[in-house]
């Protein structure tokens, strides 16, 4: 199951910079992950300072 970003996101952009398939983009108040592009590698979760990306 693809990762999602919860409301804890502080819009720092660390996750987007680490995504190897560019599945993460700016949304309205938080970053969002395109589930069809996400390869579930976890790189976003490893760099997030607030733990916003979660695997469903």
Rosetta constraint file for C-alpha pairs under 8 A:
AtomPair CA 1 CA 40 HARMONIC 7.11 0.50
AtomPair CA 1 CA 55 HARMONIC 6.68 0.50
AtomPair CA 1 CA 56 HARMONIC 5.81 0.50
AtomPair CA 2 CA 35 HARMONIC 5.25 0.50
AtomPair CA 2 CA 36 HARMONIC 7.84 0.50
AtomPair CA 2 CA 38 HARMONIC 5.71 0.50
AtomPair CA 2 CA 39 HARMONIC 6.95 0.50
AtomPair CA 2 CA 40 HARMONIC 5.50 0.50
AtomPair CA 2 CA 55 HARMONIC 6.26 0.50
AtomPair CA 2 CA 56 HARMONIC 6.71 0.50
AtomPair CA 3 CA 33 HARMONIC 6.85 0.50
AtomPair CA 3 CA 35 HARMONIC 7.15 0.50
AtomPair CA 3 CA 38 HARMONIC 7.06 0.50
AtomPair CA 3 CA 40 HARMONIC 6.27 0.50
AtomPair CA 3 CA 42 HARMONIC 7.72 0.50
AtomPair CA 3 CA 53 HARMONIC 6.16 0.50
AtomPair CA 3 CA 54 HARMONIC 5.30 0.50
AtomPair CA 3 CA 55 HARMONIC 4.38 0.50
AtomPair CA 3 CA 56 HARMONIC 6.24 0.50
AtomPair CA 4 CA 32 HARMONIC 6.90 0.50
AtomPair CA 4 CA 33 HARMONIC 5.86 0.50
AtomPair CA 4 CA 35 HARMONIC 7.85 0.50
AtomPair CA 4 CA 53 HARMONIC 5.42 0.50
AtomPair CA 4 CA 54 HARMONIC 5.42 0.50
AtomPair CA 4 CA 55 HARMONIC 6.45 0.50
AtomPair CA 4 CA 56 HARMONIC 7.16 0.50
AtomPair CA 5 CA 9 HARMONIC 6.84 0.50
AtomPair CA 5 CA 30 HARMONIC 7.63 0.50
AtomPair CA 5 CA 31 HARMONIC 6.69 0.50
AtomPair CA 5 CA 32 HARMONIC 6.04 0.50
AtomPair CA 5 CA 33 HARMONIC 6.91 0.50
AtomPair CA 5 CA 52 HARMONIC 5.14 0.50
AtomPair CA 5 CA 53 HARMONIC 4.23 0.50
AtomPair CA 5 CA 54 HARMONIC 6.16 0.50
AtomPair CA 6 CA 52 HARMONIC 5.14 0.50
AtomPair CA 6 CA 53 HARMONIC 6.41 0.50
AtomPair CA 6 CA 54 HARMONIC 7.34 0.50
AtomPair CA 7 CA 30 HARMONIC 6.90 0.50
AtomPair CA 7 CA 52 HARMONIC 7.04 0.50
AtomPair CA 8 CA 50 HARMONIC 6.63 0.50
AtomPair CA 8 CA 51 HARMONIC 7.49 0.50
AtomPair CA 8 CA 52 HARMONIC 5.33 0.50
AtomPair CA 9 CA 30 HARMONIC 5.46 0.50
AtomPair CA 9 CA 31 HARMONIC 7.00 0.50
AtomPair CA 9 CA 50 HARMONIC 6.88 0.50
AtomPair CA 9 CA 51 HARMONIC 7.93 0.50
AtomPair CA 9 CA 52 HARMONIC 5.29 0.50
AtomPair CA 10 CA 30 HARMONIC 6.74 0.50
AtomPair CA 10 CA 50 HARMONIC 7.67 0.50
AtomPair CA 11 CA 26 HARMONIC 7.84 0.50
AtomPair CA 11 CA 29 HARMONIC 7.20 0.50
AtomPair CA 11 CA 30 HARMONIC 5.51 0.50
AtomPair CA 11 CA 31 HARMONIC 6.34 0.50
AtomPair CA 13 CA 17 HARMONIC 6.50 0.50
AtomPair CA 13 CA 31 HARMONIC 7.63 0.50
AtomPair CA 14 CA 18 HARMONIC 6.62 0.50
AtomPair CA 14 CA 44 HARMONIC 7.45 0.50
AtomPair CA 14 CA 47 HARMONIC 6.32 0.50
AtomPair CA 14 CA 48 HARMONIC 6.21 0.50
AtomPair CA 15 CA 19 HARMONIC 6.33 0.50
AtomPair CA 15 CA 24 HARMONIC 7.32 0.50
AtomPair CA 15 CA 43 HARMONIC 7.35 0.50
AtomPair CA 15 CA 44 HARMONIC 4.29 0.50
AtomPair CA 15 CA 45 HARMONIC 7.13 0.50
AtomPair CA 15 CA 47 HARMONIC 6.26 0.50
AtomPair CA 15 CA 48 HARMONIC 6.02 0.50
AtomPair CA 16 CA 22 HARMONIC 6.90 0.50
AtomPair CA 16 CA 23 HARMONIC 7.67 0.50
AtomPair CA 16 CA 24 HARMONIC 5.11 0.50
AtomPair CA 16 CA 25 HARMONIC 6.55 0.50
AtomPair CA 16 CA 44 HARMONIC 7.08 0.50
AtomPair CA 18 CA 43 HARMONIC 6.07 0.50
AtomPair CA 18 CA 44 HARMONIC 6.01 0.50
AtomPair CA 18 CA 47 HARMONIC 7.64 0.50
AtomPair CA 19 CA 23 HARMONIC 6.57 0.50
AtomPair CA 19 CA 24 HARMONIC 6.87 0.50
AtomPair CA 19 CA 43 HARMONIC 6.25 0.50
AtomPair CA 19 CA 44 HARMONIC 6.12 0.50
AtomPair CA 21 CA 37 HARMONIC 6.87 0.50
AtomPair CA 21 CA 38 HARMONIC 7.02 0.50
AtomPair CA 21 CA 39 HARMONIC 7.63 0.50
AtomPair CA 22 CA 37 HARMONIC 7.80 0.50
AtomPair CA 23 CA 33 HARMONIC 5.45 0.50
AtomPair CA 23 CA 34 HARMONIC 5.13 0.50
AtomPair CA 23 CA 35 HARMONIC 7.61 0.50
AtomPair CA 23 CA 37 HARMONIC 5.36 0.50
AtomPair CA 23 CA 38 HARMONIC 5.56 0.50
AtomPair CA 24 CA 31 HARMONIC 6.60 0.50
AtomPair CA 24 CA 32 HARMONIC 5.57 0.50
AtomPair CA 24 CA 33 HARMONIC 4.50 0.50
AtomPair CA 24 CA 34 HARMONIC 6.38 0.50
AtomPair CA 25 CA 31 HARMONIC 5.58 0.50
AtomPair CA 25 CA 32 HARMONIC 5.55 0.50
AtomPair CA 25 CA 33 HARMONIC 6.62 0.50
AtomPair CA 26 CA 30 HARMONIC 6.40 0.50
AtomPair CA 26 CA 31 HARMONIC 4.44 0.50
AtomPair CA 26 CA 32 HARMONIC 6.19 0.50
AtomPair CA 27 CA 31 HARMONIC 4.91 0.50
AtomPair CA 27 CA 32 HARMONIC 5.64 0.50
AtomPair CA 33 CA 38 HARMONIC 6.97 0.50
AtomPair CA 34 CA 38 HARMONIC 6.13 0.50
AtomPair CA 40 CA 55 HARMONIC 7.71 0.50
AtomPair CA 42 CA 46 HARMONIC 6.38 0.50
AtomPair CA 43 CA 47 HARMONIC 6.71 0.50
AtomPair CA 44 CA 48 HARMONIC 6.24 0.50
AtomPair CA 44 CA 53 HARMONIC 6.52 0.50
AtomPair CA 45 CA 51 HARMONIC 6.24 0.50
AtomPair CA 45 CA 52 HARMONIC 7.15 0.50
AtomPair CA 45 CA 53 HARMONIC 5.08 0.50
AtomPair CA 45 CA 54 HARMONIC 6.85 0.50
AtomPair CA 48 CA 52 HARMONIC 6.63 0.50
AtomPair CA 48 CA 53 HARMONIC 7.27 0.50
